[in-house]
Amino acid sequence: MFFRNLTLFRFPVALRGELSDLDAALAAHRLRAVGPLELSTRGFVSPFGGEEDVLSHRVDDGVWLSLGGEDKILPAAVVNDLLARRAAEIEAREGRKLGGRARKRLKEELVHELLPRAFVRPSRTGCHLDLKLGLVAVDTSSRKTAEGVLSELRQALGSFPAVPVNAEVSPRSVLTGWLAGEPLPEGLVLGDECELRDPVDRGAVVKAQRQELDAAEIRKHLEAGKQCSRLALVLDEHLSFVLGEDLVVRKLKFLDGAVEVLESSEPESQRAELDARYALMVGELRRLFGVLERALRLSRLD
C-alpha cells in the first residue's frame, strides 16, 4: 500500500481535534454503486479494502483514508459513430439536414441509451493526513485528482481548509542549484533522472533517465541556461523519488533500507501487514517532508 506519488496540501494543525472521529463523518459519504444513468460516483472506502467497515486508520497522528470511485467507460468514438449512423437515418427518412441543436439532443439521448450497458471502471486513491504537521498527502501526481479527494473530504467534514503547499523560494532555482553542484540537505543525494527546460516560452526540454547527473552533457545544458524542473533524489537510502518544481513528489519508492524491518517479520494477517506498512510510511513521509520543508521553506497554515 505504499504511496507512489505525493500531491501535498497544508491545513491548520489546530484542526486535529476536529478530526478525532473521522469514521462518523465519512460514514454518510461511503462509495455507492454508480447508477444506470450516472457517469460516475465517488465515496470513501476502507483503506484496508475488501469488506472492511472501517473508513479510516490512525497510527501515531497519521490517518489513512481511501477515496473510491466508479466511472462508466463510454468511449467518444463509440458515441460519435452511433450518432453519425442515427443522424444519417433521420436525415434520409425526413429529407432534411439535422441542425446543431437537434444533433446535440440526439447525442444526449444516445448517451442515456448506452450508459446502462457501459462497463464500470473502479478506482481507489489513497490519502494520508499527518495531524502533527498539518499535512495532507494524496497518492497521485494529478492535481485535479488530488483536489477531487480534498473536495470529497470537505463535503464529509462540512469544511476542511487545506491548500496546496507553497514554497517561499523558487523550487526550480533550488533544483537547478542542487544539480549544478550546490550542497544538498543532509541525507539527500542525487538520483539518476532529471528534466531540464529552457526558461523561454516554448523552449527546449531535455529529459535524462538512468543518467549520471554530474556528467559533462548535463553540465553543458546548465551552462547553456537550461533550468531543472524535475530532479531524482534519494533520502538516506530509504526513499527514492522525483521532485518537481510543482512540489509534486513522483515515482516514490521505499528502498531496502526502509523496508528491511518489514521483511524480517511475519505479520499475523494481511491487515496486520498493511498496518505495519502504513506505520512505516508515516515515519518516512514525516522525515521526507521535514527535509523538503527546510530546503524549500514551505509555508505553514497556523
N, C-alpha and C positions, 0 to 999 in steps of 0.2 A: 503493500500500500504506500510505499514511499512516493512522495510527490515528485514529479518530473519537471515541473515548471513552477515559477512563483510570480504571480502578479500581486503586488503589495499595496496595502492601504494602512492608514493610521486611524485610530479612534481614541477618544479621551479615556485615559486609564480610570478615571472616576466612574466610568460606566460598568466596571467589573461587578459591582454589587447588583446591578440590574440584570446581569446575565447569569445569575446563580441558578436559575431553574429554566433552562432553555427548552427542555423537552415539553413542558406545558405550553410554551408559546408556539413551538414547532408542530405540535400535535394537530392543530387546526389547519396546517399547511402541508400535510402529507401529500406525496405524489399519488395522484389518481390516474386510472387508465384514460388515455385520450379517447374522447367521444367519437362516434361515427362521422360527425360533420365538423370535427375540430382538426386543425392543422398540427397543434402541439399542446402540451401541458407540462407544467413544472411543479415540483413539490419536493419536500425533504424526505429522504430515505435513511435507513440505518447505515452508518458508516461501516458497520460490520457485514452488510449485505444480507442476502437471503431473507429469511422470515423474521429476523430480529426486530423487536419492537422499539428498542432504544434509538432515539434520533440524535443523540449527541454523546460524546465520550470525553471525559476530562481526566487529564494527567498533569499534575504539577502546574497549575494555572494555564494549561493548554487545553483547548476544546476543539474536538474534531467533529466536523459536520460533513454531510454529503447531500448535494442537491441532485435530484434525479430529474430526468426528462424523457418524454416520449414524443417523437416527431414523425408525422406521416411523410413517407417518401413519395413524392408526386413530381417526377421529372418534367421540366418545362417542355422538353422535346415531345413527350407523350401528349401533354395537353395541347400543344400547338398543332401537332399532327391531326389529332381528333377534331380540333377546332377548324382546321382547313377543310377536312372532309365534310363536316356538318355544314359549314358555311357554303361549300360548293353545292351540296344537295339542296339547301334552301334557295340559293340563287337560281339553280336550274328549275326548281319547282315553281318559284314565284316570278321568275324572269326579271329580277332586279338585283342590283349590287347592294350588299349589306353595308350600311354606314358604320362609322366608328362606334357609336353608342350601342347599336344592335350587336356588333361583334363582341363588345365588352360584356353585355348581358349574357350572350351565348357562352362566353368563356366562363363566367361565374356559374352558370347552370352546369356546365361540364365538370368544373371543379367539384361542385356538390355531388354530382353523379359519381365521380371517381373516388372521392375521399373514403367512403365506407369500404372500398376494396383495396385501398392502398396499404402497402406494408408499413409497419411501425418500427422505427429505429430507436432503441433505448439509449440513454446516455447517463453518465454519472460524473459529477465534478466535485472533487474534494475541497474542503475549506478548513483552514486552521486558524483559530483565534488564540493569540497569546495575550492573556489578560494582564500579565505583569508588564509587558512592553506596550500594550495598546496597539497591537499589530494584527492585521489580517493577511493571510497568505492563501491565495486561491490557486489551485493546481491547473493552471492554464497559461499560455502565452498570449491569449487573445484578450485584449482589454474589454471588448464587447461581452464576451462570455463571463469574465470576472465581474463586470458591472451588473450583469444579469443575476449572478449569485447574490451580490450585495442588495440588489433590488428586492429579491425574494426574502432576504433576511430582514430588510426594513419592514416589509409588509407583515411578516410574522411577529416582529417585536413592536410594531407601531412606529418606531423611529430608530435609526442607527446611524449617527453622524460620522460615517467613515469616509475618508477622502484618499485619493492616490498619494503615495509617498512623494515627497518633493525634496530635491537637493538644493542646498544653498550655494553650491559651486556647480560649475558645468561638468556633468558626467563625461561628456566627450573629451574635455580637456584633461580630466583626471585619467581616463583610459589611455589617451594618447601619451600622456606623460609616463605612465607605467610601461607602455610598450616601448617608449624611447629610451628607457633605462633609469627613470627616476625610482627611488626606493619604494617598494611596495609595503603595505601594512604588515606587521608581524604575523607570520603564519601563511601568508599568501605567496604563491609563486605563479608564474605564467604557465598557461596550458599550451595547447598546440593548434589554436584556432583564433582567427581574428577577421574582422571586416573593416576595411579602410574606405573612406569616402572623400572625394574632392569636395571642399566646402562650398563651391559654387553650385547654383541651381542646376539640376540635371547633369551633374558632373560624374566622373568615372567612379565606379565601385569595384573594389578588389576584395575577393574573398579567399582566404587561405585556410586550409584544413590539413590536419596531420603534418604540420609545418613547424620547424624550429623558429620561434618568434624572434630570436635575436639574429636571424640570418641576414645576409647582406641585402637580399632583394626586399625584405621588409623595411630595412633602414632607408633604402633608396626611395621607396614610396613615401616614407615620412619626410625625407629631405625634399621631396617634390611638393610637399604641402598637404598631403592627404592626412586625414584625421581618423582616429579609431572610434568606430560606432558600436562595435561588439568585441569582447575580449574574453577568451577562455582563461579561467583561473582555477587553482587548486588550493584548498584550505587545509593545511595540516595533514595532508594525505588522508583526509576523511571525506571531503566533498570535492567534486569537480563540477564546474558549471560554466556557462557563458553569460556574462553580464552585458546588458545592452545600455545604450545611452538613455533609453526609455525607462531604465531602472527595473526592467523585467529580467528575471533570472530564468534562463533556458537550459535545457539539457542537463538538469540537475541529476547527479549520480552519487549515491552513497558508496564510498570505496571500502576496501577491505579493512582499513584502519578503523572505520566506524562500525562495521557490521560483524567483526570477528567475535564479539561478545555474544551475538545472537546465534552464530553458527556453533558455538561451543555449548549451547544449552539445548534442552529438548522440551519445548512447551507441551503442556498437557492437552491442548486443543488448538484448533485454528484460531479461535477468538483470543486465546492467551498469546498466541504468536503475533496476531495483529496488534494486541495491546502493547506487547513488548516493542514492536517496531515503531508504534506511534510514540511511545515514551522516548525511544532513541531519537526519533525525528524532532521532537520538541526541543531537546537539548542541543542538537546540531544546528537547527534553524535559529535558535536563540543566539548561538555563538556566531553564526554567519551574519546575522543581522547586526549584531554588535560591531563587527568589523566594518561592514558597509556603512553603518550609521556614523561611525567616527571618520571614516575616509571621505565620505561624500557629504558629511554634515547634513544628514537627513533631518527634516523638521519634525517637531513633535506637536501633538494636539493635547493641550493641558485642560 
